[in-house]
């Protein structure tokens, strides 16, 4: 009980320093460090994972100096082998993901035009927002260990290569825009299970999301603000990027990033949709010399043709479903139009010109 009471008196900074120190001991344990030799850089390795967690604990409470010193200790940790791949190869404190594939280019921000569908999403911002607001009751707390203050929530539309069917039924436009686009690189294995996702974030004025980075450098976040950009900024590395409604910011998920949603006068809730996509340079060849990932046991034996075939079948299925929905919609409209025409003919021939039927009115509104 005394320990529990004492823990409540520790400041967030003190707690961050304590967690960081404890977790670093795990990272440096010999049984943990041996994975630097037994696993390749495209896999989650024990020391790298725990050092990432330790550094995160410091960065969330803005202990940058302590985090910098810990980063130096992390990249100096050696496995038994002298190979570079048996070390943690983070290029700087700005990037400390669980998985770091050294052959991929590191950029804080990317040209969003590399993903043409994001332009179409920008153009449909009001309609996408309307769909999100219709499912707002489904939001859940987002990553509580990162939210320093205020309300920060999320809602996953696509995760682990699976679409949330119930949400897609309630958000047909959004899913129609995105279903043909993911996965973005069929025939290339994922580095981690969640290499590509679609997640919707919501925050309220006063929310502060601490600095954090993603699971790997093989992910680029296409971050489209739908509403509430005023008074909100996204920090990537050391650079601040003011957000703008209806405009996307594309940045590499492996860089530390944080969100400040200030409670400025006139500020409102912020809602953003984030499409996490594969790094533009990610390919089977880019994984070399790694032999496996967290998802694929043998990269050389990865069935590219089979993966492409599954994607073709998925797209065909989605197209058939869309065609069926479209045909059903046309059938309803045709039936309503026929009913309205019959009522019009009756009006002309009998003079009985009653108000249009409820079904005709609803059909026309639809």
N, C-alpha and C positions, 0 to 999 in steps of 0.2 A: 504494500500500500504506500509506504514511504517513497519507494522508487517511482510509483505511478504519479504521486503528488509532485515529486521533484521534476519529472519529465514535463509536467504542464507549465513549469516556471522557466524552462529553457526557451530562449529566443529562437525565432526561425533561423537566424544566422548560426547560432550555436548548434542547433539541431542539424543543419546542413553540414557543418564542419564535422560533427560527430559521426553522421551517417557516412560521409565521404571517407573518413579515416578508417571506419570499420570495414566498409566495402572494399577498400584498397587492400586490406589484409587478405580478403578472399581472392582477389585478383592475382596476388603474388604467391598464393599457395602453390607448392610444386605440382600437385595433382591437377590444378587448374592451368598452370602455365604450360604444362606438357602438351596441351591442345594446340599450342602455336606450332608444334611439330607434326602432330597427328592429324590435324585438319588444315584445309587450305583456306586462302583468304576470302573465297566466296562463300564460306560457311560461317555460322556463328561459333566463335571460339571463346572459351570460358574467360580467359583474362581480359580479352577485348570487351566482352559484354559487361563484365563487372567494373572495369575501368570506366566504361561509358556511363554506367549508373552512378559511379562515384563522382565523376566530373559533372554530371547533370545535377546531383544534389548540391554542388557548390554553385553552379551557374544560376540555378533557380533563385538562389538568395543573393545573387550578384557578387559572389566571392570570386572575382575573376583572377586575382593574383594567386590565390590558393589553387584555383583550377589550372592556371598556366603551369604552375610547379608540378601539379599532378600529371598533366599532359606530358611534360618532359620525362617524368619517371615511367610513364606508360610506354612511350616510344623507345625508351632505353632498355626495356625488359626483353631479354633474349630467351629463345628456346634453346634446346641442346644443339640445334643445327646453326650453321653460320649463314644460311640462305636468308635473303631479304624477306622471303615469304614467311619466314618463321619469326617475324617481328610484327608489331602493330605499326602500320604504315600511314597513320593519320598525318597529313601534311601540315596541319596547324591546329590550334585550339578551336578555331572556327568550325572544324569538321571532326566530330568524334562519333561516327555511326557504329552500330554493332558490326556491320559488314562493310568493308571498304575494298572495292575492286580497283586496283591501282592503275589499270589501263584506261579508265574512263576519265574524260576531261572534267575538271571541276570549274563550275561557274556559279556565282551566286544567283544570277538571273539569266533566263533564256528568252529568246525571241518567240513570243506566243504564236507567231504565224507558222511555226514548225508543226503546229497542230491546228489545221484549218477549221475543225469543228468548233473550236473555242470562239471563233468569230461569230458563228451562227448562234452560239449560246449567248454571247453579248447582245446580239440583236433581239433575242427572245427573253431578255432579262425580266420584263414585267410579267410575262406569262409564266415563266419558271417560278418567280416569287409568289404568284397567286397559288400555284400548286403547292409550294412549300408551306404557305400559311394555312392551307386546308388540312395539313397533317401535323401542324405545330404541336398538338397534344402528345405526339410520340417522341419528342426530344428527350434525351437522357443526359445526365451529367457527363461531361467530357473530361477524361483524364484528370481526376481530382488532385493527383500529386503535382500537377503543373499549374492549376488555377490558384494563384496567390490571393486574389480578391474577386468578389463579385460572382456573377452568374456566367458560366460558359458551358454550353451544351452541344451535343452532336447527334447525328442520325445517319446511319450507313445505308446507302442505296445499293452499293455494289461492294462485295468483299469476298476474298477467297475464290474469285472467278464465278461467284454466284450473285444473281440479281435478287433483290428483295421483292418477291412477286406481289405482295400486298401493297407495298409502297408504289410499285410501278403501276398497279391498277389505279391508284389514286393520283399518280403523276405521269400520265401517258405521254405528254409532250416531252418532258425531261428525259424519260427513258427512250423515247423514239430518237431523240437527238444523240444519245450516248450509246445505245445498244450496239450499233454497227461499228463503234470506234474502239471498244475494249474486248479483248486485249489489243493493245496497239501494235504488238510485234508477234503475230502468230508464227510459230516455228522457232522462237527463242525462249528458252526456259526462264522462269522467274528465279531471281536470286533468293527471295524470301517468300513466304506464303502470301504476304500482303503487299506484293510488289506493285499492284495496281488496285485502286479503290476509288469509290465515289462517296464522299462524306459531306454532309451539310452541317455547318457550324452556326450557332446562335449565341450571341453575348448581349449583355445589357450594359448601359453606361456604368463605369466604375470597375468593369472587369479587367483583370490583369493576368495575362498568361505568361508564365516564366519562360526563360530561354530553354529551348530543347531542340534536338535534332532527330531525324527519322532513323529507321532501322538500317538503311543502307544508302550508299551514294548512287544507287541504280534507279533512283526515283526523282522525278521532277513534279512539283506541285503546280497545277494550273488553278490558281485561286481567283475565282470570280465573285466579287462583292455584289450582292443583289440589292441590298438596302442598308442604311445605317453607317455609311462610310464616314460621315462627318465626325470629326473628333477621334477617329480611329487610325492607328498607324501600325504597320507591320515592319518589324526590324529583322533584317537578314544579315547575319554577321554583325558588322558595326554600322551598317547603313539603314537609315529609316526610309520607308516607302509609304507616303500617305495613300490611303485607299480611295477609290472613286467608284461610285455606283455604276454598274454596267460595264466596268472595265476589268480585265483580267491582269494579274501579275503572276508570272511564271518563274518559279525559283526552285533551286535544287534542295531537296528535303534534307540532305546530309549536313547543310549549314545550320548552325544554331539560329533559331528564329523565335521571336516573341511578339505578342500582340498587346497593345495598350488601347483600351476602349475608354477614353476619357469621358467624364460626365459633363461635358460642355453644355452650355445652354442650347437647347434645340436638338441635342443629341437623342437618338432613338435606338431601339434595338438594332443590332447588326446581324445580318444573315448573309452567309457566304456559302457557295458550293465549291468544293475542292475536288478536282479530278487528279488523282495521283497516277502518273503514267511512267512507263519505262524510259530510262535515259536514252536519248537519241542514238548514242553510240553503242548501246548494249547489243551484243550479238554473241553467237556461240564462240566465235574467235576471240572476242574481247575477254572472255572468262579465262583464257590461257594465262598462266600454266595450271590454273585450278582444274581439278578433275571432277568436282561435284559441287552442288549448291545445297542449301537447306531443303530444296524442293526436289532436286534431281540427283539420283545416286551416281550416275555415270553420264557426264556431259557428252563424251564422244559417242555413246550409244543412244543418245536422245533421239527419239523418233520424230524428226522434223516433219516428214511427210504425213505421219499420223496426226500430229498436232494441227497441221494445216487442214487436213481432212475433217477433223472434229470441228474446226472453226467454220468451214464451209457448211457443214451440217447444221451448226448452231444458227448461222445466218439464214439458211433456208427455212428453218423452223420459225425463226422470228419473222421472216418475210411472210410466210404462210399465215401466221397468226394475225399479222397486221392486215393482210389482204382480207382475211375472214372478217375482221372487225370493220374494215372499210365497206365490205359488201353488206354486212348486217346494217351498217349505218345508212347505206343507200336504200336498202329495203324498207327501213322505217320511214325515211323521207318520202319514198315513192308511195307508200301506203297512206301517209298523211296527205300528200298532194292529191291522191285519188279521192280521198274523203272530202277534201276541201273543194275539188272540182265538182263532185256530186252535189254538194250543198249549193254551190253556185248555180248549177243547172236547175236545181229544184226551185231556187229563188226566182230565176227567169221565167220558168214555165208555170209556176203555181202562185207566185207572189208571196210565198211564205218565206220571208227573208229574216230568219232568226239569227241571233249572234252565232259566230262560228263555234263549233264544238270545242270542249276542253282539250281533246286530243289534238285537234288541228292547231290550236293556239300553242300548246306545249311543243308540238313538233316543229312549228315555225320558229319558235324561240330557240330550239335546240340547233 
